[in-house]
Amino acid sequence: MKKSLKRTFLCVLLGLSTAGALAEDKPLDGDAKAPSRSRLPYAWQPLQRPAVPSVKQADWVRAPIDAFVLAKIEANGLTPAPEADRATFIRRATLDVWGLIPSPEEVAAFVNDASPDAYEKLVDRLLASPRYGERQARRWLDLARYADSTGFQNDPTRPNMWRYRDYVINSFNEDKPYAQFIKEQLAGDEIAPGNQSIMVATGFLAGYPDNYNSRDLVDRKYQIATDITDTVGQAMLGTTVGCARCHDHKFDKFSQKDYFSLQAFFANTSEAMKLPAAEGDVEREYKKEQAKYQEATKDIRAQRKAILEPIRAEAEKYHKERYLTDSRESIFKAKDEWTPFDRWINHRLENVTTDNDLSQYLRDIAENKENPAYKPENEAKWAEYKKLSEELKKFDRLKPAKGSDTFTSMTELGPESPPTYVFFGGNHEKPLDEVQPAFPVALTDEKPVIAPSATSSGRRTALANWIASPSNPLTARVYVNRVWNEYFDKGIVATVSDFGKGGERPTNPELLDYLATSFIDSGWDIKKLHRQILLSSVYRQSSAHRDNVRAADPDNKLLAVFPAKRLDAEEIRDSLLVASGKLVDKVGGPSVFPPVPSNLNAGNMWQVSKDPQDFNRRSIYVFTRRSVPYPLLEPFDMANAQQVHSKRDVTTTPLQALTLLNNDVVYEWSQALAGRIIREGGNDPSAEIDRLYEILFARAPTDSEKSLLLGFLVSHERVIKEKAADGKFAIAVPIGFKSSEPLDPIRAAVLVDLVHVVVNSNDFAYRF
Amino acid sequence: MGTQSRREMLFNALYGVGGMTLAAQMPGGGIFATPALADTFVDPLAPKAPHFPAKVKSVIWLHMQGAPSTLDLYDHKPELIRLAGQEVPPSFLSGVKTSTQGGVGKLFASNRTWKQYGESGAWFSDLVPNIAQHADKLTFIKSSTTIGATHDISILKLNTGDLRPGRPSLGAWVTYALGSANHDLPAYVVLYSGKREPRSGSVNWNSGFLPAVYQGVPFRSGASPILNLSHPELMGLQEQRDDLDLLRRLNAQDAAEHPENTELQARLRSYELAYRMEGAAPEAVDLAKEPDAIKSLYGLDDPASKDYGTTLLRARRLVERNVRFIQVVSGELEAASNSEARDWDAHEDLEKNHGAHAKAVDKPVAGLLTDLKQRGLLDTTLVVWTSEFGRTSYGQSGNGRDHNPWGYTQWLAGGGVKAGTTFGETDEIGLQAQGKKVDTYDLHATVLQQLGLDHLRTIYMHDGRAERPTVVYGAVVEELLA
C-alpha cells in the first residue's frame, strides 16, 4: 500500500495525469526493465520450501508456521500475546470455520474438556461439519461472482446456478484437493464429459453477467470471454490480467499478446443451459409442479401456438434481422458454411431466442403499415395473442417456485476454436495479429499441450493443467494467502487478488512459501491447511490491546496480537438465526427468497418463498439477484456479485444500525431469543441475562454489565407501561415461550427490548 | 461558524473503516491521504477538500430512461422534415452498424412545431414548452455519443463508464472523493418515478469496487424513504430512545476495553446517527409544508406530471440539505403505450409515447430550474439532462424510432456552465454527431470538474490498479464551461 500510495501522492503532488504518472513509476527495488525471470515480482518466481527459522521462545512454537511468525515478532523486539481463554477461542474458531456462533453447550464442553487434545478435538469437529463447507463455499462464491440471475436490465433467473453452489459446498466438505477443485471448474466438461456432478463445476465460468437482449452477439462473445479470463486471472492466479486487455500491463510483465493468448483458451467456450438433470427429489418436485402448470395452461398455450405457428418462419427471420450487421453475417450464413465462430454466434442466438421475441413480428405486421406483410386482419390476431398472453400470466403462480430439472455447463461446440486476435486498445472492432493459446511468458516457458477430443478443443484442460500444476508459482501462494486472510483479517500479501508489482509485498514471504509448499506437498489438502492454522499458537493468541505492540506495529503486520474483526454480513444473520433457535440447518438445494421490507418495491424480482422454512435457511442459500441485493445483508458489505469480490470491506454506517435496530425480521428474532432465555433461564432476570450472554457471547456478563441490564429491566418498565397506556397495548412479547406460569406482558416486553439491545451491541457484531 | 466546526469535529469522529487508523489504509489508499492525517480517525464520509475550488455543491442527474428522441425535443432538423418518407441517403449511414427490425426504415418526421426561444434562440419543439422558457439557462451538448445498442448496456456506461457491471457509478465516485456534507442524510440519493424500482436496479448506483459506504441510497416513495428507517411496528419512539441509551452504555464499556479499535467507537456513534436519520430523512421528503404555488410549479396539481414532479421537488429539498449527488430516474408510464407501462423507449407510436413522457417531465423540470434560481441555488447546483442514447432519424414500425448511440442531445444547467449556448451538432438529418463529440466519459469528466475534481486525479487503488472514474478515457469539455 505504501508503494501505491506514494504513486498516488506523486500524481496529486505533481498534477500529472494518472496514466502518465503510473507509466513512469519505477518499482522501488529498481528492477524495472530486465526481462529475466529473477527480476519478476517475488510471487512470480518458482516456489521453494524455506527453512524453518530458529526462535528464542521455542516453547511457543506448536507448528512451523508459529516459528515463521515468531521470528519476525522477535526480530522486532516483541513477544507474542498470551493465549485467548477457551470460551473466546471456541467462539472465534466456530465463527471462522462455520460462520456461526457456538451453542452454550458446545462452549461448556470445550471449556471443561481436561483432555490434552481438547483443541484438536474441537478443530476436527468443526472441520468435519457440513457447516464448514457452507462457510468456505461462501468465500469461494465471492470470487466466482456467484449469482442466481444474469444481471442487466431484465435480470432473469438462472435456474441452475444453485447446482454449482452446491458443488462448491460439497467439494469443501469432501475435502476435494484444491488442484482437482480448480481443474473441474475450468474444464469439468472436458475432463468428465457426461458426468453431471463434475460438469456443473464449470458454473464458475458460466456465472458471467449476461444480457440476453443484446443485439450485438459479436460483442457479447467478446465480453463473455473477457469476463471469464479476468475472473480466472484474479481468482486463481491473483493477477490483474484484465489490465493488459487495452494496453500492455503498466506494472507487470503482461503484454496485450499475453492477455489475448490467455483469452484464446476460452475462444470456443459456450454455455449449455438446458442439459437434463439426473432425477432426485428436487427434480421430481419441479416436474410435478411444472406438469400442473402445463396442464392448467394447456389450452391457452395451444391457442397461442396456433396463432404463431403459421408465421414462425417469417417471425424467426424478422427476429434475426434485429441483430447488428456483423452478428447477422453469421446468423444468415448457411449452416454448412459455418466457421467455429459462426457456430458460437448461432448457438448463442438459439440460447436466447424465445417465443416472446417471435411474437414481436406478429405485432409488427398488425400495427406497422410499412411492413409489406401488414394486413388489417392481423390486428385481431395480435389482439388475441396479447389477450392469451395476459391470461397465461395469471397462471404464473402455478409455475414451480424454485429448482429446475436441468443443469448448466460450459461446453464446446466442436474441436475447432474460433480465432483470437489482439484487439487494438481492447476494441474488438480493431483486430491486430491472431494469437494462439499460450501461458504468460513472464510466468513460464511451458507451452500448452492441447489435445482436442471429438467434441471439444481441449484448450481449457491444457490451461487447467498448468494452473493446477505444482510448478505454477502463483496458484498455491494465492490460495493459501486467501485462507490466511480469512483468519487474520489481512493476507500475508494484503492485496489478495494482486500478486503483481502493483500489489502489496508479502509481509512474511518465507511464511507464505512455507504454507504454499506444504499445501502442495499435502496433495493440495484444504482441510489440512485450515487445521494447521487453527491449531497454531498464532491463532490462539488473545486479541486484547497491548500498548507496546500497538506502538511498534500499528498495522499489526507482525501478528503479535490477534486481530478482532467485525462479523461478515452472513455471519451476523446466520448467528442471529442460531441464537433465536430458528436456523433451518439443511445443506443445499434451490435458492430461497426470505421476506424483504415491503417498500423494497422489487415486484416479481423478489417473490417471497411460500415455504416459511425457507425464511430461516443460512444466508448462502438466499437467492442472489444481481439487481436486487438481499436488503438484510447488503448494508454489511456483502459481496458484490458483478465481478470477482476479493475481500470484504468493513464499513460502519447508520444504514447498518437502522437494519439491525428496525428491521421487523431482526426484531422478531429478538423476540424469539427472549422466549428462549425465559425458557432456558427459568424466568429469573439474572439467570436470563446470564443465558443471553452465554448464547451470544460465549461468556457470562461482567458485574457492571449485569447491574446495567438489571437496572434497565426496572427503568424500562416505566417506558413500556406508558406506551401500553395508550390502550392499543401493542407491545412485543417473547415468542416460543411456553410456561405454566403466566408471564407479565409488561415485563416480557421489557425483556424483548433488552435482548434487542444486546443483539445490537458491539460484542455481538465482533469476534475477538 | 462555531456550530459548523463543532459539527465537523463530530463528523470526523462518526465513521470508521476497517479498524485502522491511517487514512492510507482505507481500502484503496484514500485519495486525499496525507501524512498529516496519520493517526487521526478515519471517517470515509468526512468532507474532503476538492482538488480546486468547486463551482457547484450538488448535482441533479436527470436520467431520462428509455432514451427520448432528442430529435423531437431539441435538435431541430429541417432537412429531416424535408426528406421524411424517403430512404436514408447512404452517405449518412457510413460508419454506422445498424440493427434492423425489418430494415432501416424511411426517414421519419414526427408531427412537431418548432420555435426559437430566449436570447440564445435555441430551438424547442412543442413537446417541451415549459423547459423552452429556460432556453438561456441551458448549455446544450448536441454531439453526444456513446456505445451500445441495448438500453441496459448503455445505461451502465452512462452511470459507471463500463459496458460490464462492476465499476462504481459517478455518484459513488463523487461521494468517495468529497465525502458527505450532511451526515443526517445519505450523501448520494437515488430517486425514481413510476411504480417500480428502475430495471437493472442497484448496479447503476453501485459503489463497484469502492467500499459499499459510497453507494447510492434509493429513496422510496411515501413517508419513510429508506428501508428499515422506521422503528418496528411494536416499538415506540420513546422506547427506542431508551433502548439506544442502554446500547450506548453497553458499547461504551466495550470500546473502553479496546481503545485501539476505532471501529468500535464508530459503531457506537453510528446508532446515534441512525436515530437522527430516522427524523431527518422523512422530514427531507415531506412535502406537506411546501406551499401550493411551489407544488403547482412542479406540476403536482396535474396527474400527468405529479409523480415526476414529486421526485424533483424532493430533489430540490435534498439539494437544500446538502446532498451531493441526486440521481433521478424517470420511470414507466401507463399512458405511454397501448399495451403496457413504458419508459421513453418509443419503438412505435412515438407520438403517444413522447406525448405522455414530455408531459410528465416538462413542467417539473422547468419548475425545478425556476425554483433553484429563485432560491439562489442554481449557481451552486448542476442539473444534467441525460439519457443512455438518443433515437434514430429513420423510423421504425412506421411511427417510432430505433436506438441511436451516434448522435443525440443532452444539456447542462446551473453553476459554472456557459448558459444559453449550444455545443456540437449532428448531421443534417440528426443521425450522427459531427465534429467534436462528447462521450459519457467526457460528460463525467466535466461534471467532476464542476465539483472541483480532476477526473485524472480522482484515484482509488483497486487490486493493484489506480482506478479513476473515466477508466482510461475522457476529457473535460472546456467549451461548455463559463
Chai-1 contact restraints between the chains, C-beta under 6 A:
chainA,res_idxA,chainB,res_idxB,connection_type,confidence,min_distance_angstrom,max_distance_angstrom,comment,restraint_id
A,S4,B,G29,contact,1.0,0.0,6.0,A-B,restraint_1
A,S4,B,M461,contact,1.0,0.0,6.0,A-B,restraint_2
A,L5,B,A24,contact,1.0,0.0,6.0,A-B,restraint_3
A,L5,B,G29,contact,1.0,0.0,6.0,A-B,restraint_4
A,T8,B,G29,contact,1.0,0.0,6.0,A-B,restraint_5
A,T8,B,I459,contact,1.0,0.0,6.0,A-B,restraint_6
A,C11,B,R457,contact,1.0,0.0,6.0,A-B,restraint_7
A,V12,B,R457,contact,1.0,0.0,6.0,A-B,restraint_8
A,S17,B,L456,contact,1.0,0.0,6.0,A-B,restraint_9
A,T18,B,L456,contact,1.0,0.0,6.0,A-B,restraint_10
A,T18,B,I459,contact,1.0,0.0,6.0,A-B,restraint_11
A,T18,B,A466,contact,1.0,0.0,6.0,A-B,restraint_12
A,T18,B,R468,contact,1.0,0.0,6.0,A-B,restraint_13
A,L22,B,A466,contact,1.0,0.0,6.0,A-B,restraint_14
A,G151,B,P165,contact,1.0,0.0,6.0,A-B,restraint_15
A,F152,B,D152,contact,1.0,0.0,6.0,A-B,restraint_16
A,F152,B,S200,contact,1.0,0.0,6.0,A-B,restraint_17
A,Q153,B,H151,contact,1.0,0.0,6.0,A-B,restraint_18
A,Q153,B,D152,contact,1.0,0.0,6.0,A-B,restraint_19
A,Q153,B,R199,contact,1.0,0.0,6.0,A-B,restraint_20
A,Q153,B,S200,contact,1.0,0.0,6.0,A-B,restraint_21
A,P209,B,P165,contact,1.0,0.0,6.0,A-B,restraint_22
A,N211,B,D152,contact,1.0,0.0,6.0,A-B,restraint_23
A,N213,B,T150,contact,1.0,0.0,6.0,A-B,restraint_24
A,S214,B,T150,contact,1.0,0.0,6.0,A-B,restraint_25
A,R215,B,S99,contact,1.0,0.0,6.0,A-B,restraint_26
A,R215,B,A149,contact,1.0,0.0,6.0,A-B,restraint_27
A,Q223,B,R164,contact,1.0,0.0,6.0,A-B,restraint_28
A,T240,B,D463,contact,1.0,0.0,6.0,A-B,restraint_29
A,T240,B,G464,contact,1.0,0.0,6.0,A-B,restraint_30
A,T240,B,R465,contact,1.0,0.0,6.0,A-B,restraint_31
A,C243,B,R465,contact,1.0,0.0,6.0,A-B,restraint_32
A,E321,B,T100,contact,1.0,0.0,6.0,A-B,restraint_33
A,R322,B,S99,contact,1.0,0.0,6.0,A-B,restraint_34
A,R322,B,Q101,contact,1.0,0.0,6.0,A-B,restraint_35
A,L324,B,K97,contact,1.0,0.0,6.0,A-B,restraint_36
A,L324,B,S99,contact,1.0,0.0,6.0,A-B,restraint_37
A,T325,B,K97,contact,1.0,0.0,6.0,A-B,restraint_38
A,N368,B,S397,contact,1.0,0.0,6.0,A-B,restraint_39
A,N368,B,G398,contact,1.0,0.0,6.0,A-B,restraint_40
A,K369,B,G398,contact,1.0,0.0,6.0,A-B,restraint_41
A,E370,B,G398,contact,1.0,0.0,6.0,A-B,restraint_42
A,N371,B,G102,contact,1.0,0.0,6.0,A-B,restraint_43
A,T495,B,G464,contact,1.0,0.0,6.0,A-B,restraint_44
A,S497,B,D463,contact,1.0,0.0,6.0,A-B,restraint_45
A,D498,B,D463,contact,1.0,0.0,6.0,A-B,restraint_46
A,D498,B,G464,contact,1.0,0.0,6.0,A-B,restraint_47
A,G500,B,G464,contact,1.0,0.0,6.0,A-B,restraint_48
A,G502,B,G464,contact,1.0,0.0,6.0,A-B,restraint_49
A,G502,B,R465,contact,1.0,0.0,6.0,A-B,restraint_50
A,G503,B,G464,contact,1.0,0.0,6.0,A-B,restraint_51
A,H545,B,H258,contact,1.0,0.0,6.0,A-B,restraint_52
A,H545,B,E260,contact,1.0,0.0,6.0,A-B,restraint_53
A,R550,B,E260,contact,1.0,0.0,6.0,A-B,restraint_54
A,P597,B,L227,contact,1.0,0.0,6.0,A-B,restraint_55
A,N599,B,R220,contact,1.0,0.0,6.0,A-B,restraint_56
A,N601,B,R196,contact,1.0,0.0,6.0,A-B,restraint_57
A,N601,B,E197,contact,1.0,0.0,6.0,A-B,restraint_58
A,G603,B,R196,contact,1.0,0.0,6.0,A-B,restraint_59
A,S627,B,S200,contact,1.0,0.0,6.0,A-B,restraint_60
A,S627,B,G201,contact,1.0,0.0,6.0,A-B,restraint_61
A,V628,B,G201,contact,1.0,0.0,6.0,A-B,restraint_62
A,P631,B,L227,contact,1.0,0.0,6.0,A-B,restraint_63
A,D637,B,A212,contact,1.0,0.0,6.0,A-B,restraint_64
A,Q642,B,P165,contact,1.0,0.0,6.0,A-B,restraint_65
A,Q642,B,G166,contact,1.0,0.0,6.0,A-B,restraint_66
A,Q643,B,G166,contact,1.0,0.0,6.0,A-B,restraint_67
A,D649,B,P27,contact,1.0,0.0,6.0,A-B,restraint_68
A,D649,B,P211,contact,1.0,0.0,6.0,A-B,restraint_69
A,V650,B,G18,contact,1.0,0.0,6.0,A-B,restraint_70
A,T651,B,V17,contact,1.0,0.0,6.0,A-B,restraint_71
A,T651,B,P211,contact,1.0,0.0,6.0,A-B,restraint_72
A,T651,B,A212,contact,1.0,0.0,6.0,A-B,restraint_73
A,T651,B,V213,contact,1.0,0.0,6.0,A-B,restraint_74
A,T652,B,Y15,contact,1.0,0.0,6.0,A-B,restraint_75
A,T652,B,G16,contact,1.0,0.0,6.0,A-B,restraint_76
A,T652,B,A266,contact,1.0,0.0,6.0,A-B,restraint_77
A,T652,B,R267,contact,1.0,0.0,6.0,A-B,restraint_78
A,T652,B,S270,contact,1.0,0.0,6.0,A-B,restraint_79
A,T653,B,V213,contact,1.0,0.0,6.0,A-B,restraint_80
A,P654,B,S270,contact,1.0,0.0,6.0,A-B,restraint_81
A,P654,B,L273,contact,1.0,0.0,6.0,A-B,restraint_82
A,P654,B,A274,contact,1.0,0.0,6.0,A-B,restraint_83
A,P654,B,M277,contact,1.0,0.0,6.0,A-B,restraint_84
A,A657,B,S270,contact,1.0,0.0,6.0,A-B,restraint_85
A,A657,B,Y271,contact,1.0,0.0,6.0,A-B,restraint_86
A,A657,B,A274,contact,1.0,0.0,6.0,A-B,restraint_87
A,L658,B,N228,contact,1.0,0.0,6.0,A-B,restraint_88
A,L658,B,A274,contact,1.0,0.0,6.0,A-B,restraint_89
A,T659,B,N228,contact,1.0,0.0,6.0,A-B,restraint_90
A,N662,B,N228,contact,1.0,0.0,6.0,A-B,restraint_91
A,N662,B,H231,contact,1.0,0.0,6.0,A-B,restraint_92
A,N662,B,P232,contact,1.0,0.0,6.0,A-B,restraint_93
A,N663,B,N228,contact,1.0,0.0,6.0,A-B,restraint_94
A,D664,B,P232,contact,1.0,0.0,6.0,A-B,restraint_95
A,Y667,B,P232,contact,1.0,0.0,6.0,A-B,restraint_96
A,L708,B,R249,contact,1.0,0.0,6.0,A-B,restraint_97
A,F712,B,L246,contact,1.0,0.0,6.0,A-B,restraint_98
A,H716,B,D242,contact,1.0,0.0,6.0,A-B,restraint_99
A,V719,B,Q238,contact,1.0,0.0,6.0,A-B,restraint_100
A,V719,B,E239,contact,1.0,0.0,6.0,A-B,restraint_101
A,V719,B,D242,contact,1.0,0.0,6.0,A-B,restraint_102
A,K723,B,G236,contact,1.0,0.0,6.0,A-B,restraint_103
A,K723,B,E239,contact,1.0,0.0,6.0,A-B,restraint_104
A,A730,B,L234,contact,1.0,0.0,6.0,A-B,restraint_105
A,A732,B,L234,contact,1.0,0.0,6.0,A-B,restraint_106
A,D753,B,D243,contact,1.0,0.0,6.0,A-B,restraint_107
A,V757,B,D243,contact,1.0,0.0,6.0,A-B,restraint_108
A,V757,B,L246,contact,1.0,0.0,6.0,A-B,restraint_109
A,V757,B,L247,contact,1.0,0.0,6.0,A-B,restraint_110
A,N760,B,L247,contact,1.0,0.0,6.0,A-B,restraint_111
A,S761,B,L250,contact,1.0,0.0,6.0,A-B,restraint_112
A,S761,B,N251,contact,1.0,0.0,6.0,A-B,restraint_113
A,N762,B,N251,contact,1.0,0.0,6.0,A-B,restraint_114
A,N762,B,D254,contact,1.0,0.0,6.0,A-B,restraint_115
A,N762,B,L264,contact,1.0,0.0,6.0,A-B,restraint_116
A,N762,B,R267,contact,1.0,0.0,6.0,A-B,restraint_117
A,D763,B,D254,contact,1.0,0.0,6.0,A-B,restraint_118
